[in-house]
Amino acid sequence: MPKLKTHSGASKRFKKTATGKVKRGHSHLRHILTSKDKKRKRKLGTATLVDPADQPKIKRMIPY
């Protein structure tokens, strides 16, 4: 069986946790930040888990 290649775009966006779940960042935190509320920007800065429905697809892209 040959080695699996990691999807380079996915590897930059997602990380695996120790328990095997997939972690992701939020969007909308790059520019036009003056019109966004402090609470909203703070929440967008924290990482969250990928939805369970999307996890199998992401896990195939980042096998290691």
C-alpha positions in Angstrom: 0.0 0.0 0.0 1.5 3.4 -1.0 1.8 6.3 1.4 -1.2 8.7 1.4 -0.5 12.3 0.4 -1.7 15.0 2.7 -3.9 17.7 1.1 -1.6 20.8 1.5 -4.5 23.3 1.6 -6.3 21.3 4.3 -3.1 20.9 6.4 -2.8 24.7 6.6 -6.4 25.1 7.8 -7.0 22.1 10.1 -5.2 20.4 12.9 -6.0 17.1 14.6 -6.5 17.0 18.4 -5.0 14.3 20.6 -8.4 12.5 20.7 -8.6 12.5 16.8 -11.1 15.3 16.4 -10.4 18.1 13.9 -9.8 21.7 15.0 -10.3 24.8 12.8 -10.1 28.5 12.9 -12.8 31.1 12.2 -13.0 33.4 9.2 -13.8 37.2 9.1 -10.9 38.4 11.2 -8.6 39.8 8.6 -9.8 43.3 7.8 -12.6 45.8 8.4 -12.3 45.1 12.1 -13.4 48.6 13.3 -17.0 47.8 12.4 -16.9 44.5 14.4 -17.8 44.3 18.0 -15.1 43.4 20.5 -17.0 40.3 21.7 -17.3 39.1 18.1 -13.6 39.6 17.3 -12.7 37.8 20.6 -14.9 34.8 19.7 -13.6 34.6 16.2 -10.0 34.4 17.5 -10.6 31.1 19.3 -10.4 27.8 17.6 -13.3 25.4 17.4 -14.0 21.9 16.3 -15.2 20.9 12.8 -18.8 19.8 12.5 -19.2 16.0 12.9 -20.7 15.7 9.5 -17.6 17.2 7.8 -15.0 15.4 10.0 -14.7 12.2 7.8 -13.9 14.2 4.7 -11.3 16.4 6.5 -9.7 13.3 8.1 -9.2 11.8 4.7 -7.4 14.9 3.6 -5.1 15.0 6.7 -4.3 11.3 7.4 -1.3 11.9 9.6 
